[in-house]
Amino acid sequence: MGKIAIVTDSNSGITPDLAKEWGVFVVPMPFFINEKVYYEDITLTQPEFYRCLEQDAEISTSMPALGEISDLWDRLLQDYEQVVHIPMSSGLSGSCQAAMALARDFEGKVQVVDNKRISVTQKLSVREAREMVALGWSAEQIKKYLEDTQHDSSIYITLSTLYYLKKGGRITPAAAALGTLLRLKPVLQIQGEKLDAYAKSRTLKAAKTTMLEAVQKDMRERFHAKENAEDIEISLAYSGTDLTEAEIWKKEVQEVFPNHTIMMDPLSLSVACHIGPGAIAITCSKRFQP
């Protein structure tokens, strides 16, 4: 019998193929598109999602059914002693609190982690949890570490359009119109709880500079870490299916951090549905140090 199973959701960006490679289990997130339900990476691909978004379909996110999660845990506990479940941040969805309430019925065999992550930073948490399992850590120890370090990570995003923020009610139509008129490039941040405004830039070049400076400031002042690959993980993300600008961004970031292996992944669709295609992002996270 294996010791610990690791579960996450598709907000992490872990595809079914990668889940098999890593030996982890992924709960697909449901999306309602024009009132029909789809499941990320199962019945809804990234290109299909963006086609619907660009056709101005009505898109909303939902929580996974608790019965499906409970059934998954029951199946895993036939082969594993414990389960570590790493959902998206509680500040961005109610699925974390719901899973925590459900876990009370499992008498300590399931540990639900709220480490305030989403997308590529959530993926890093899953990867680090695998390292902890390999080191012989208990589910309780993994949960404690991931929650104690929940704020040791940042995401900065710049958008190509304000339309989807306006459509979702996150900014007023007047603010969106003014931003479009002035050709402003907003920079948003995710540091734990939610998606927030960070800065406004006049050009994409200025927005990129703002994001890079924000990451370097976080390294110094929040993480108290050196700018080396041993201390800090730097990853990039993008929304949409056109990777042209994302590839340029990756090259620019690699020049700033030449000693890092820079990985790049699609942004979680749960984030993309609020910001639309054409966004680019950078994340920095303090690395797990055994």
Salt bridges, closest charged atoms under 4 A:
ASP56 OD1 - LYS167 NZ 2.97
GLU81 OE1 - LYS3 NZ 3.99
ASP114 OD2 - LYS116 NZ 3.08
GLU147 OE2 - LYS143 NZ 3.00
ASP148 OD2 - LYS144 NZ 2.63
GLU193 OE2 - LYS116 NZ 2.92
ASP218 OD2 - ARG222 NH1 3.42
GLU233 OE1 - ARG127 NH2 2.83
GLU233 OE1 - ARG287 NH2 2.93
GLU245 OE2 - LYS208 NZ 2.92
GLU252 OE1 - LYS208 NZ 2.85
ASP265 OD2 - LYS123 NZ 3.10
